[in-house]
Structures are given as C-alpha cells and as structure tokens.
C-alpha cells in the first residue's frame, strides 16, 4: 500500500499589530463553518475552529511537494477568511478572565488522550484546561495500512514514532523557537495516536507550516522515518526522549544527539538515492 502523509496543523490568527483574532468568533460571523465534529471541506482538505485556534486539514499525498502546497493553500485560506495573518507563535497566553468569557468549546483542551511511544504506548495525561496557556500543534498523519488496530499495530506505531522523534523531533529543536514552552502542555517526546490507517504524530508544534521549505522538509523526514522502520534499520537510541525533554540545543548531550541523528538521516538519504 502506498505510504501517504497528511496533517492537521493549528494556528493562531493575529492582526498586523500582533493582536489576537478570536478564532471561535469566526463561527459567529460566518467566515468559517467547520468544527471538530463537522469540518468544512475545501480543495486542499478542510478548515475548522479548534478551541482558540484555527485548524487546517490537508489531503493525504505521497509527495512532499504536494503536501507543502496543500499547507500553503490552507494558510492562505485562513488569512482570507479572518482578514489577518498567521501568527508565527505556537503558544499564546490569555488572561483567565478572557478565557472564562469564552464558549466552553473554545477553551476545551485535550478532548481525547494521546500515547507515549517510549513507554510502550502508555496513555499521556490530558492537560488541565484551567490555565492561561494555549498552544498550536503541527500534527502529521501517516498512512500505510487499512483497518489496523490492536496491540500489534500500536507496537508498530511506537517503533515508527521513535524514528519520527529521531528524524523530526530532534530536528525541530533547531528550528522551533516556541517548542519548549508548548511542551509544558503538549508535544512530549513520543506523543502519538494510533489510527486505522497508520498514526498521528503529535510531537511537533506548527513551526514547520511557516514556509514551504520547512513543510516539504518535515514531510520528507516523516516519510523517511516510516521507511527506516520498514527497512529494518537499527532502533534509535532511548536517549532521544530525554534530549527532546531537555530541548536546549546548547546542551552538549542534546547537540551531540542531534548531530548523530542528522548523520544517520543523511546516510539514509544517500542509500535511498543510490
């Protein structure tokens, strides 16, 4: 079966002056109709309100370039609808009084749990919604199977997610300015949800949606992580989770592991090209 990749990144909308544009108000004004339960379908995939953020869904594809184009089309759609710009921040702190005045659907966090690949698929705790911090994830979906659930599928997901952390999670530490703050709520190492078609990788923030180059690179790395497992490459070191938790690229332990992962990733690229 063809390996496919899609995504459902969240984004905060803001004015040119950097002021927050209320995503949920878009439902009231009719500029957006999609919700988590009933997404609004679009040519690139879909769009909806997700709490205090806007979420775009991109159609599955096997091509990183097409993946990046779908993401760009979704961002342009959000800008047009809200007459604003996509914030480069993946975290936003609100006054509690502001959150308390919102619709209950706007402040809900973690409607369903995710799982930890480094702990054999153990359930992660759902964050407490009664706090000012809100975050925007850049979740990536990978599909390589059909109607596959159960212990064997979860085990396969765990092995793939470890490689996703190795090739994508560590890479994100170099590029993601707001990642450490987001990990206070979401994006712990190994975070994923098993799906009947494959998995949802939930470690990354939305940093990679900001340029087509980053989106294409993220897609290629994600696809290569699946290939690494399918080709039986040695498992990534267990220390990957600790490095992502530390999150400081100036820490020698973290920087050395990033370098190791990049060397192995380039070796895989050359082997695939050959």
PLY file of the C-alpha trace (Angstrom):
ply
format ascii 1.0
element vertex 274
property float x
property float y
property float z
element edge 273
property int vertex1
property int vertex2
end_header
0.00 0.00 0.00
1.27 3.49 -0.88
2.67 5.47 2.05
0.65 8.68 2.46
1.11 11.83 4.53
-1.37 14.49 5.65
-1.65 16.95 8.51
-3.94 18.97 10.75
-1.90 21.93 11.99
-3.42 24.53 14.31
-2.68 28.23 14.01
-3.36 31.45 15.82
-4.61 34.38 13.77
-3.47 37.93 14.54
-3.74 41.48 13.27
-0.77 43.23 11.60
-0.12 44.74 15.06
0.17 41.29 16.62
-3.18 41.31 18.42
-5.03 38.02 18.76
-8.00 37.43 16.44
-10.60 35.27 18.17
-10.88 32.07 16.12
-14.19 31.00 17.64
-15.79 34.33 16.72
-15.32 33.26 13.12
-18.15 30.77 13.63
-20.43 33.53 14.91
-19.57 35.80 11.98
-19.97 33.00 9.45
-16.49 33.32 7.97
-15.85 29.70 8.89
-18.33 26.85 9.29
-16.12 23.94 10.28
-15.89 22.44 13.77
-14.03 19.43 15.17
-17.17 17.34 14.68
-18.09 18.73 11.25
-15.03 20.13 9.39
-15.65 22.39 6.42
-14.31 20.68 3.29
-12.01 22.62 0.97
-9.98 21.80 -2.18
-6.82 21.32 -0.08
-8.59 19.33 2.63
-10.59 21.18 5.27
-10.73 24.02 7.79
-12.31 24.33 11.22
-12.20 26.06 14.57
-10.25 24.17 17.24
-10.50 25.88 20.61
-8.75 29.24 20.46
-7.08 28.33 17.17
-7.92 27.67 13.54
-7.11 24.20 12.23
-6.48 23.26 8.64
-6.59 19.69 7.37
-4.54 18.66 4.35
-5.42 15.83 1.99
-3.16 12.76 2.11
-0.50 12.56 -0.57
2.69 10.61 -1.21
4.58 13.70 -2.43
6.30 16.14 -0.01
5.95 18.94 -2.56
2.19 18.46 -2.88
1.97 18.24 0.92
3.69 21.63 1.23
1.37 23.14 -1.39
-1.73 21.95 0.46
-0.42 23.54 3.67
0.26 26.85 1.90
-3.23 26.84 0.40
-4.72 26.27 3.85
-2.79 29.18 5.34
-3.90 31.48 2.53
-7.50 30.40 3.12
-7.26 31.19 6.84
-5.76 34.62 6.13
-8.53 35.43 3.69
-11.35 34.35 5.97
-10.10 36.14 9.07
-8.61 39.14 7.23
-5.45 38.75 9.30
-2.15 37.00 9.35
-0.99 33.65 10.67
0.96 34.15 13.87
4.44 32.69 13.97
3.84 31.85 17.63
2.79 28.32 18.56
1.88 29.43 22.10
-0.40 32.18 23.35
-1.12 33.24 26.91
-4.53 34.69 27.66
-5.94 36.42 30.70
-8.03 33.91 32.65
-10.91 36.37 32.66
-10.81 36.35 28.84
-10.90 32.55 28.69
-13.70 32.36 31.25
-15.83 34.57 28.99
-15.47 32.21 26.01
-17.78 29.47 24.79
-16.97 26.13 26.52
-15.89 24.60 23.19
-13.33 27.39 22.76
-11.46 26.60 25.97
-11.60 22.81 25.90
-8.22 21.07 25.89
-7.34 17.51 25.02
-10.72 16.07 24.08
-9.06 12.65 23.81
-5.71 11.43 25.12
-2.58 10.62 23.18
0.06 7.99 23.93
3.78 7.70 24.60
5.80 5.56 22.20
8.83 5.49 24.52
6.68 3.88 27.21
5.11 1.21 25.07
2.02 3.22 24.20
1.22 4.35 27.74
-1.54 6.97 27.92
-0.41 10.58 28.41
-2.22 12.81 30.87
-4.76 15.25 29.42
-3.71 18.86 30.18
-5.67 21.00 32.62
-7.81 23.50 30.69
-7.96 25.96 33.61
-4.74 27.81 32.77
-3.85 30.75 30.52
-1.54 28.93 28.09
-2.85 27.70 24.73
-0.75 26.04 22.05
-0.82 25.29 18.32
0.31 21.86 17.22
1.58 20.76 13.83
0.38 17.17 13.85
1.39 14.92 10.97
-0.65 11.91 9.83
0.95 8.90 8.17
-0.94 6.14 6.42
0.48 2.81 5.30
-2.24 0.31 6.16
-6.01 -0.16 6.42
-8.29 -1.08 9.33
-5.28 -1.89 11.52
-5.90 -1.58 15.24
-4.88 -3.70 18.21
-1.65 -4.42 20.13
0.44 -5.32 17.08
-0.49 -2.08 15.33
0.24 0.00 18.43
3.64 -1.69 18.72
4.43 -0.86 15.09
3.30 2.73 15.66
5.63 3.01 18.66
8.63 1.93 16.59
7.81 4.41 13.83
7.22 7.26 16.31
10.64 6.67 17.84
12.15 7.23 14.40
9.92 10.27 13.91
11.35 11.69 17.12
14.85 10.86 15.88
14.49 12.45 12.44
11.83 15.10 13.16
11.64 15.72 16.90
15.35 16.43 17.31
15.40 18.45 14.08
12.56 20.59 15.43
14.68 21.67 18.41
16.90 23.60 16.00
14.05 25.34 14.17
11.23 25.75 16.70
11.56 28.92 18.78
8.45 28.24 20.88
8.67 24.46 21.20
9.91 24.32 24.79
7.01 26.41 26.06
4.48 24.33 24.12
5.85 21.14 25.66
4.58 22.37 29.02
1.16 21.25 27.73
1.62 19.19 24.58
4.29 17.66 22.38
6.18 15.46 24.80
8.59 13.04 23.15
6.86 10.04 21.63
3.35 11.54 21.60
1.06 9.88 19.06
-2.37 8.44 18.41
-2.81 5.16 16.54
-5.18 5.35 13.60
-6.77 2.62 11.47
-4.73 3.87 8.51
-1.50 4.42 10.44
-0.79 7.07 13.06
-0.94 10.73 14.08
2.41 12.15 15.22
1.73 14.81 17.86
5.18 15.98 19.00
5.70 18.95 16.68
4.35 22.47 17.03
3.22 24.31 13.91
6.65 25.87 13.25
7.08 23.85 10.07
4.00 25.35 8.36
5.58 28.80 8.18
7.50 28.23 4.93
7.03 25.78 2.04
10.63 24.68 2.50
10.08 23.65 6.13
6.80 21.93 5.28
8.42 19.92 2.50
11.37 19.01 4.72
9.07 17.89 7.54
7.10 15.70 5.14
10.20 14.08 3.68
11.62 13.33 7.12
8.34 11.84 8.27
8.12 9.55 5.24
11.74 8.52 5.70
11.08 7.62 9.34
8.50 5.07 8.20
10.89 3.75 5.57
13.60 3.34 8.22
11.37 1.01 10.23
10.08 -0.84 7.19
13.66 -1.45 6.04
14.67 -2.80 9.44
17.23 -0.15 10.40
18.57 -0.32 13.98
16.29 1.32 16.54
17.08 4.93 17.58
18.74 5.34 20.99
16.39 5.57 24.00
18.11 8.85 24.93
16.16 10.65 22.18
13.23 11.18 24.55
15.49 12.76 27.18
17.06 15.09 24.59
13.64 16.33 23.43
12.60 16.81 27.04
15.71 18.94 27.73
15.11 20.81 24.47
18.23 23.00 24.70
20.38 22.75 21.58
23.27 24.33 23.50
23.35 21.39 25.88
26.26 19.14 24.73
24.22 15.97 25.25
21.39 17.32 23.08
23.60 18.80 20.37
25.65 15.60 20.07
22.50 13.53 19.65
21.14 15.97 17.04
24.40 15.62 15.11
24.21 11.83 15.35
20.63 11.80 14.09
21.50 14.13 11.20
24.44 11.93 10.18
22.24 8.84 10.15
19.48 10.68 8.30
21.90 11.78 5.58
23.21 8.21 5.30
19.63 7.04 4.76
19.13 9.75 2.12
22.23 8.66 0.21
21.27 4.99 0.46
17.79 5.73 -0.86
19.16 7.87 -3.69
21.57 5.09 -4.64
0 1
1 2
2 3
3 4
4 5
5 6
6 7
7 8
8 9
9 10
10 11
11 12
12 13
13 14
14 15
15 16
16 17
17 18
18 19
19 20
20 21
21 22
22 23
23 24
24 25
25 26
26 27
27 28
28 29
29 30
30 31
31 32
32 33
33 34
34 35
35 36
36 37
37 38
38 39
39 40
40 41
41 42
42 43
43 44
44 45
45 46
46 47
47 48
48 49
49 50
50 51
51 52
52 53
53 54
54 55
55 56
56 57
57 58
58 59
59 60
60 61
61 62
62 63
63 64
64 65
65 66
66 67
67 68
68 69
69 70
70 71
71 72
72 73
73 74
74 75
75 76
76 77
77 78
78 79
79 80
80 81
81 82
82 83
83 84
84 85
85 86
86 87
87 88
88 89
89 90
90 91
91 92
92 93
93 94
94 95
95 96
96 97
97 98
98 99
99 100
100 101
101 102
102 103
103 104
104 105
105 106
106 107
107 108
108 109
109 110
110 111
111 112
112 113
113 114
114 115
115 116
116 117
117 118
118 119
119 120
120 121
121 122
122 123
123 124
124 125
125 126
126 127
127 128
128 129
129 130
130 131
131 132
132 133
133 134
134 135
135 136
136 137
137 138
138 139
139 140
140 141
141 142
142 143
143 144
144 145
145 146
146 147
147 148
148 149
149 150
150 151
151 152
152 153
153 154
154 155
155 156
156 157
157 158
158 159
159 160
160 161
161 162
162 163
163 164
164 165
165 166
166 167
167 168
168 169
169 170
170 171
171 172
172 173
173 174
174 175
175 176
176 177
177 178
178 179
179 180
180 181
181 182
182 183
183 184
184 185
185 186
186 187
187 188
188 189
189 190
190 191
191 192
192 193
193 194
194 195
195 196
196 197
197 198
198 199
199 200
200 201
201 202
202 203
203 204
204 205
205 206
206 207
207 208
208 209
209 210
210 211
211 212
212 213
213 214
214 215
215 216
216 217
217 218
218 219
219 220
220 221
221 222
222 223
223 224
224 225
225 226
226 227
227 228
228 229
229 230
230 231
231 232
232 233
233 234
234 235
235 236
236 237
237 238
238 239
239 240
240 241
241 242
242 243
243 244
244 245
245 246
246 247
247 248
248 249
249 250
250 251
251 252
252 253
253 254
254 255
255 256
256 257
257 258
258 259
259 260
260 261
261 262
262 263
263 264
264 265
265 266
266 267
267 268
268 269
269 270
270 271
271 272
272 273
